[in-house]
Amino acid sequence: MRALLPFTKYHGLGNDFVLIDARELVSDPALAPLLANWIDVVRELAPRLCDRHVGIGADGVILALPIYGASEVEPFETQVKSRGRKASGEFPVRHGTQMEGGASFVASQYRHAVVALTSHYPAEQQCELSWVFTNSDGSDAAMCGNGLRCLALWARLRGGVSQSKFSILTARGPVSISFGADRRILVDVGEPILAAASIPALPDSVAEGYIKFDIAVGEATTRVVAIGMGNPHGVIFDTEVWTGWASATQRDSKSGSVELKHPDKLDGAAKEALTSIALQIQNSASFPEGVNVEFVQVVSPELVRCYVYERGCGFTLACASGASAVVVAGVLEGLLSREVTVQLPGGPLEINYRDDNHILISGSATEVFSGVFKLEQLTSLEIGSQSTAEANCK
């Protein structure tokens, strides 16, 4: 099978994603099997799409699922028909699909696919869209704050959502989105998870109402605070565990501000040390499903610098759920205020851990380019074993 898989590339502070519109799949006979078998397909497809040498390059894959019948959204049958019109910023339906006569059938297929993919999600509660998020290595993840901002921007630009406030259905439940006047996107990711079984984490003991424990790192130990954000996080404030913080910063010549270097620009010994520590923690028995590891330097109660080594991705330029976990852990440890700027290699995120226990993330998102991925074959569909990427950018 040869097919052209449409995609759009987004990033939030350098944390980048390949976003695929599920409507494009169901309206193209050559792509419909992908949606029908998405959970199996994406495990194989994600590493190919995300490969930075022979693929598109990304930290994860987002399958965007506009929810049929949601309030203030164009009816889905109309959306399906519109895929056949070559509008600005949209791909036409290919292979001569007869949309006017078959729109109801295609819409029915789409409904069935959405129900199947989100059947384990909480009730949709009039959410305008949903998603399936997959890490670059093909593993699934329930939460990604930067990915949610990118999906929110896509919803406004391409997904048929016109209002400035709406909701996205996730495996954790509905997430509220709002657009600020300064183009920043605010995401309410709800309450942090502190219960060990739900993070999940396996501490030796529980004290002070949250999970923290010492994990052996080489010949030393480091204190790790475990926070759940729909995905597990292990936060390290112990800067003595890694002595490379000074070499990890760079001063902006214009503003004079101190920023973190790109992880790839750390000297070899520093990057190797961080990677070794992160892998030891990720592979420890304390985190049975793995963990995102945050290395934090507290500058002040309102400012921290942070590197994140994500499960399924490695070092990324930004991690919004990780930044949220850092602030929660810092408040619990008495180190941080509730409103904190988290400086990541890709830029700053504003985190507000509100008194109602909800976490509000504020940051930017950017559409980079659109194209098509030349999909040759997928072994999960028993049609071969090789694919190549070809991006025709606009």
VMD Tcl script that draws the C-alpha trace (Angstrom):
set ca {
  {0.00 0.00 0.00}
  {1.20 3.49 -0.87}
  {-0.54 6.42 0.79}
  {0.17 10.04 1.64}
  {-0.37 10.71 5.33}
  {-1.11 14.42 5.98}
  {0.44 15.96 9.08}
  {1.16 19.30 10.68}
  {4.25 19.98 12.78}
  {3.90 22.01 16.00}
  {6.15 22.86 18.89}
  {5.78 24.34 22.37}
  {9.11 25.85 23.45}
  {10.93 23.35 21.25}
  {9.01 20.33 22.54}
  {7.76 19.23 19.10}
  {4.97 17.04 17.79}
  {3.62 15.52 14.60}
  {-0.12 16.18 14.62}
  {-2.46 14.05 12.54}
  {-6.10 14.95 11.92}
  {-8.21 11.80 12.36}
  {-10.75 13.17 9.88}
  {-8.10 12.95 7.17}
  {-7.70 9.25 7.89}
  {-11.34 8.27 7.86}
  {-12.10 10.26 4.70}
  {-9.34 8.56 2.67}
  {-9.84 4.83 1.85}
  {-6.06 4.33 1.71}
  {-5.65 5.68 5.25}
  {-8.83 4.40 6.93}
  {-7.13 1.18 8.16}
  {-4.71 3.33 10.17}
  {-7.50 4.86 12.22}
  {-9.33 1.57 12.66}
  {-6.15 -0.01 14.08}
  {-4.54 3.12 15.55}
  {-3.40 1.75 18.91}
  {-1.46 -1.04 17.21}
  {-0.37 1.05 14.23}
  {1.01 4.00 16.19}
  {3.44 1.83 18.16}
  {5.22 1.14 14.88}
  {4.43 4.40 13.13}
  {5.53 6.85 15.86}
  {9.25 5.96 15.82}
  {9.29 6.40 12.03}
  {7.50 9.73 12.07}
  {9.57 11.05 14.98}
  {12.99 9.99 13.72}
  {14.99 13.18 13.18}
  {17.12 11.71 10.39}
  {14.78 9.67 8.20}
  {11.40 10.85 9.45}
  {9.77 14.18 10.23}
  {11.38 14.59 13.64}
  {9.41 15.03 16.86}
  {9.12 14.17 20.55}
  {5.68 12.65 20.07}
  {2.65 12.04 17.85}
  {-0.77 13.59 18.45}
  {-3.89 12.10 16.89}
  {-6.45 14.91 16.95}
  {-10.05 13.77 17.43}
  {-12.65 16.52 16.98}
  {-15.70 15.22 18.84}
  {-18.85 14.95 16.76}
  {-21.87 16.81 18.10}
  {-19.94 19.01 20.54}
  {-21.43 22.41 21.23}
  {-20.33 25.39 19.13}
  {-18.50 23.15 16.65}
  {-19.49 22.68 13.04}
  {-21.55 19.45 12.66}
  {-19.29 16.57 11.78}
  {-21.08 15.64 8.56}
  {-20.35 19.18 7.35}
  {-16.74 18.85 8.46}
  {-16.37 15.60 6.52}
  {-17.80 17.16 3.36}
  {-15.49 20.15 3.77}
  {-12.44 17.87 3.61}
  {-13.15 17.56 -0.09}
  {-12.80 21.33 -0.62}
  {-9.29 22.63 -1.06}
  {-9.55 25.44 1.46}
  {-6.65 27.52 2.72}
  {-4.51 25.45 5.06}
  {-6.40 22.21 4.39}
  {-5.62 19.09 2.39}
  {-8.12 17.90 -0.21}
  {-9.65 14.45 0.02}
  {-7.69 12.12 -2.26}
  {-8.45 9.03 -4.34}
  {-11.75 10.41 -5.60}
  {-13.72 9.82 -2.42}
  {-17.39 10.67 -3.05}
  {-18.06 12.77 0.03}
  {-21.49 14.18 -0.80}
  {-23.06 10.75 -1.14}
  {-20.98 8.98 1.48}
  {-20.63 11.64 4.16}
  {-23.06 9.94 6.55}
  {-21.24 6.62 6.19}
  {-17.83 8.22 6.74}
  {-19.13 10.16 9.71}
  {-20.48 6.92 11.17}
  {-17.05 5.32 10.75}
  {-15.47 8.29 12.46}
  {-17.88 8.13 15.41}
  {-17.13 4.44 15.85}
  {-13.38 5.12 15.81}
  {-13.61 7.95 18.35}
  {-15.71 5.84 20.71}
  {-13.28 2.94 20.43}
  {-10.18 5.10 21.02}
  {-11.62 7.03 23.96}
  {-13.80 4.38 25.60}
  {-11.58 4.36 28.71}
  {-11.63 8.17 29.02}
  {-13.98 9.87 31.52}
  {-17.29 11.24 30.18}
  {-16.70 13.86 27.51}
  {-18.80 16.58 29.24}
  {-19.28 18.60 26.04}
  {-15.59 18.68 25.17}
  {-14.88 20.02 21.69}
  {-12.14 17.53 20.87}
  {-10.03 14.71 22.22}
  {-6.68 13.14 21.44}
  {-4.43 10.11 21.57}
  {-0.86 11.02 22.53}
  {2.11 8.76 21.79}
  {5.77 9.18 22.73}
  {8.46 9.12 20.06}
  {9.36 5.52 20.91}
  {5.78 4.32 20.38}
  {4.80 4.14 24.05}
  {1.58 5.81 25.15}
  {1.22 8.71 27.57}
  {-1.89 10.16 29.17}
  {-0.63 13.73 29.61}
  {1.62 16.23 27.85}
  {1.15 19.91 28.69}
  {3.09 21.23 25.69}
  {1.23 18.81 23.42}
  {-2.09 20.08 24.75}
  {-1.16 23.67 23.90}
  {-0.18 22.58 20.39}
  {-3.44 20.68 20.00}
  {-5.32 23.74 21.24}
  {-3.66 25.93 18.60}
  {-4.45 23.35 15.92}
  {-8.09 23.31 17.06}
  {-8.34 27.06 16.49}
  {-6.44 27.08 13.19}
  {-7.64 23.85 11.59}
  {-9.95 21.91 13.87}
  {-13.18 23.87 13.47}
  {-13.17 25.35 17.01}
  {-13.83 29.09 16.94}
  {-14.22 30.04 20.60}
  {-11.32 31.22 22.75}
  {-12.30 28.91 25.62}
  {-13.02 25.21 25.16}
  {-12.21 21.77 26.56}
  {-10.10 18.83 25.45}
  {-10.97 15.32 26.62}
  {-7.97 13.35 27.91}
  {-7.46 10.08 29.75}
  {-7.34 12.17 32.95}
  {-10.61 13.88 32.14}
  {-11.53 17.21 30.53}
  {-8.82 19.86 30.34}
  {-9.85 23.52 30.08}
  {-8.15 25.68 27.43}
  {-8.19 29.46 27.07}
  {-6.36 31.88 24.79}
  {-4.92 35.05 26.28}
  {-4.67 38.41 24.55}
  {-0.90 38.00 24.27}
  {-1.31 34.76 22.28}
  {-0.29 32.69 25.25}
  {-2.31 29.55 25.76}
  {-3.50 28.67 29.25}
  {-4.12 25.03 30.13}
  {-5.79 23.94 33.37}
  {-4.40 20.43 33.86}
  {-6.31 19.86 37.08}
  {-4.94 18.59 40.38}
  {-1.63 16.81 40.91}
  {-1.62 13.15 41.92}
  {0.07 12.46 45.24}
  {-1.17 8.94 46.03}
  {1.58 6.38 45.49}
  {-0.60 3.81 43.72}
  {-1.91 6.37 41.24}
  {1.46 7.97 40.31}
  {2.51 5.03 40.34}
  {5.43 4.85 42.77}
  {6.54 2.31 45.35}
  {8.02 4.22 48.31}
  {9.42 2.58 51.41}
  {7.19 4.82 53.51}
  {4.76 7.72 53.18}
  {5.15 10.85 55.27}
  {3.81 14.42 55.19}
  {1.06 13.43 52.73}
  {3.28 13.01 49.67}
  {5.90 10.64 48.31}
  {9.62 11.24 48.58}
  {12.46 8.83 48.99}
  {16.20 8.40 48.49}
  {17.43 6.55 45.43}
  {20.97 5.32 45.02}
  {22.91 7.16 42.31}
  {26.33 5.61 41.94}
  {27.99 5.73 45.34}
  {25.67 8.46 46.62}
  {21.92 8.87 47.12}
  {19.59 11.60 45.98}
  {16.20 12.69 47.27}
  {13.39 12.29 44.74}
  {9.89 13.73 45.13}
  {7.27 11.71 43.23}
  {4.41 13.63 41.62}
  {1.76 12.37 39.22}
  {0.38 14.59 36.46}
  {-1.35 11.84 34.53}
  {2.21 10.69 33.91}
  {4.80 10.02 36.65}
  {7.51 12.52 37.60}
  {10.53 12.29 39.86}
  {11.77 15.74 40.91}
  {15.34 16.28 42.14}
  {16.27 19.52 43.92}
  {19.63 18.18 45.06}
  {22.05 20.11 42.81}
  {25.00 18.38 44.46}
  {24.04 15.19 42.66}
  {25.20 16.89 39.48}
  {27.95 19.51 39.61}
  {27.55 20.73 36.04}
  {24.97 23.47 36.62}
  {27.48 26.28 36.13}
  {28.53 25.00 32.70}
  {24.90 24.35 31.76}
  {23.93 28.02 31.78}
  {24.57 30.73 29.22}
  {24.04 34.48 29.50}
  {21.98 36.27 26.88}
  {24.16 39.07 25.49}
  {21.23 41.46 25.02}
  {19.08 40.93 28.10}
  {21.78 39.69 30.45}
  {19.46 36.90 31.60}
  {20.88 33.47 32.34}
  {19.35 30.62 30.34}
  {19.91 26.89 30.11}
  {21.91 25.45 27.27}
  {20.38 23.03 24.82}
  {20.90 19.50 26.22}
  {22.92 18.58 23.12}
  {25.31 21.47 23.82}
  {26.25 20.31 27.29}
  {29.80 19.07 27.52}
  {30.06 15.31 27.16}
  {30.77 14.54 30.80}
  {27.85 16.67 32.04}
  {25.32 15.15 29.65}
  {26.59 11.66 30.40}
  {26.23 12.28 34.14}
  {22.65 13.53 33.82}
  {21.68 10.70 31.50}
  {23.18 8.10 33.82}
  {21.29 9.47 36.84}
  {18.01 9.70 34.92}
  {18.27 6.13 33.66}
  {19.06 4.79 37.12}
  {15.94 6.47 38.49}
  {13.77 5.45 35.54}
  {14.85 1.84 35.89}
  {14.55 1.70 39.67}
  {11.90 -0.42 41.35}
  {10.46 2.77 42.85}
  {8.77 3.62 39.54}
  {7.20 0.47 38.06}
  {6.01 2.26 34.89}
  {9.11 4.42 34.46}
  {9.26 8.14 35.23}
  {10.07 11.56 33.81}
  {13.06 12.91 35.73}
  {13.41 16.63 36.53}
  {16.77 18.12 37.55}
  {16.02 21.45 39.25}
  {18.10 24.41 40.33}
  {16.18 26.81 42.60}
  {17.19 30.39 41.82}
  {14.50 31.97 43.98}
  {11.05 30.97 45.27}
  {9.63 32.35 42.01}
  {12.26 31.09 39.54}
  {13.83 27.70 38.82}
  {15.91 26.20 36.03}
  {15.12 22.67 34.95}
  {16.28 19.88 32.67}
  {13.80 17.07 31.95}
  {14.70 13.56 30.85}
  {11.42 12.11 29.63}
  {10.50 8.45 29.49}
  {10.13 7.45 25.87}
  {11.93 10.57 24.60}
  {15.11 11.32 26.53}
  {16.08 14.98 26.98}
  {13.54 17.45 25.60}
  {13.69 21.22 25.31}
  {10.56 21.62 27.43}
  {8.07 19.56 29.42}
  {5.01 21.34 30.76}
  {3.76 18.48 32.91}
  {7.29 18.24 34.29}
  {7.36 21.96 35.03}
  {4.04 21.55 36.85}
  {5.42 18.66 38.89}
  {8.46 20.76 39.82}
  {6.29 23.55 41.23}
  {4.06 21.14 43.16}
  {7.10 19.37 44.61}
  {8.71 22.72 45.45}
  {5.62 23.93 47.29}
  {5.37 20.67 49.24}
  {9.06 20.88 50.15}
  {8.75 24.53 51.21}
  {11.14 25.70 48.49}
  {8.85 27.51 46.03}
  {5.94 29.90 45.83}
  {2.75 28.89 44.04}
  {3.44 31.11 41.02}
  {6.76 30.17 39.47}
  {8.62 30.73 36.22}
  {10.21 27.46 35.16}
  {13.15 28.13 32.84}
  {13.65 25.21 30.46}
  {16.18 24.95 27.61}
  {13.40 25.84 25.15}
  {12.21 28.86 27.13}
  {10.08 29.80 30.15}
  {6.76 28.40 31.29}
  {4.59 30.17 33.83}
  {3.10 27.73 36.35}
  {0.39 28.71 38.82}
  {-0.36 26.09 41.47}
  {-3.58 27.69 42.62}
  {-5.12 27.55 46.07}
  {-7.91 25.33 44.70}
  {-5.18 22.74 43.96}
  {-5.49 23.14 40.19}
  {-2.41 23.78 38.08}
  {-2.51 26.40 35.34}
  {0.19 26.30 32.65}
  {0.79 29.37 30.53}
  {3.00 29.29 27.45}
  {3.21 29.55 23.70}
  {2.67 27.12 20.82}
  {3.77 27.42 17.21}
  {2.73 25.83 13.94}
  {5.89 25.04 11.98}
  {4.89 23.42 8.69}
  {2.50 20.98 7.01}
  {3.23 18.16 4.61}
  {2.61 14.54 3.76}
  {4.46 11.47 4.95}
  {4.93 8.90 2.19}
  {3.66 5.77 3.86}
  {4.89 2.71 2.01}
  {4.02 -0.20 4.29}
  {3.26 -1.10 7.90}
  {3.95 -4.53 9.38}
  {1.14 -4.08 11.90}
  {-1.28 -4.18 8.98}
  {0.59 -7.13 7.42}
  {1.50 -5.18 4.32}
  {5.28 -5.00 4.51}
  {8.06 -3.71 6.72}
  {9.44 -0.44 5.43}
  {8.38 3.19 5.12}
  {10.02 6.40 4.04}
  {9.28 10.01 4.79}
  {8.81 12.74 2.25}
  {7.62 16.13 3.53}
  {6.16 18.45 0.95}
  {6.20 21.60 3.02}
  {4.01 24.63 2.59}
}
mol new
graphics top color blue
foreach p $ca { graphics top sphere $p radius 0.5 }
foreach p [lrange $ca 0 end-1] q [lrange $ca 1 end] { graphics top cylinder $p $q radius 0.2 }
display resetview
